[in-house]
Amino acid sequence: MSSSGGSRFDAVDIIRAKRDGGELSDAQVDWAIEAYTAGEIADEQMSALAMAILLNGMSRREISRWTDAMVRSGTRMDWSGVGRPTTDKHSTGGVGDKITLPLAPAVAACGAAVPQLSGRGLGHTGGTLDKLESIPGWRASLSADEMLDVVRGAGAVVCAATEDLAPADKKLYALRDVTGTVEAIPLIASSIMSKKIAEGTGALVLDVKVGSGAFMKDVTSAQELARTMVDLGTDAGVRTVALLTNMATPLGLTVGNALEVRESVDVLAGGGPEDVVELTVTLAREMLSAAGIDGKDPADALRDGSAMDVWRAMVTAQGGDPDAPLPKARESHAVLAPVTGVLTDLDAYRVGVAAWRLGAGRARKEDAVQAAAGVELHAKPGSFVGGGEPLLTLHTDEPERFDRALEILDGAYTIAPSGARPDLPPLVIDRVA
Ligand code: URA
């Protein structure tokens, strides 16, 4: 039924129902999303409804219908032409989270098709497209036909979502961002899952980050978000699994666009930091299992060069030169360890904000990012550091940015006397299926 004229329901009645703790009917949910997308519900009314949802929550049925209505606000992609099972991963966002870069090629090298529609970074977490755009020539925006060609040829594509993928979410997310309503679990879950369902993947693995650098700071709320998203995927016919993973400290040894591409290429070449390799392989096995593919181990694909072959094909198909040197920052500054001992803590959020202040991230959607800015880590929690030796190196093209980055890094780490054994959380904290 059409929502023309906004006459089927009254926005104020819907806001009052949710404000008073009631449940919205399927027809009310459909109308709210359709009418908002069509501009028939005003931003201030949708803000009030989003706040009522944040305060009073939604039932599983309401969240499922809300998600489905956002999927139906645009087109749902169809990958049946690629001739292989499709599988994808979504991360709720973290600091140094470059996992998509080695992961998509490793999974494709094992026989799945990986259609990954990604976003740009906002705030202290980086965006996959920003990272890949540091490769000279690489293009994020592809038409639906081009995406299909890249997946057919390389096995994986990582690119920007088209405008008609869940347009209701684009509008609603922008509104939530400026009305203090991002943090509602029903709204986060429906926002993420509407895009992944519309993307058309058959299987999905969710990497729900937990810790200071993540949206979800504690395990209980991360479990609730994971459960909600797994249920939404399952209701929509997508085989969905979630892992809760540690984001108390940055992933790997680099934070920043080109720095993270370099580290990802190390992983594709069979090296790279242990935590990045472990998470890549763990998520890859989950993606393959959800897609019903067995018999190939993604750890072998990283070792034998087959994942690297996919990476090179994928980058080349999107106009990038996998052999071109990556940009290097004009200026760098070393942060020295003040004492000798064991690094017990290096705060992900503060390192993420430092990288952002150095120019790696953006405050507004329209801002440009510096390809080469960011933070290099010389130690991870649990390792020995020598007093006076570099702990971090900061990179930027604009040296006037160092002071503000150093400000947030003050108190970002703890060094305990040598011999201390910090109690570090495991990389994979929980699994929700
Ligand atoms: N990422 C999304 O896509 N949506 C949210 O609401 C939060 C994070």
Boltz pocket constraint, residues with backbone or C-beta under 6 A from the ligand:
constraints:
  - pocket:
      binder: B
      contacts: [[A, 92], [A, 173], [A, 182], [A, 187], [A, 188], [A, 189], [A, 191], [A, 192]]
      max_distance: 6.0
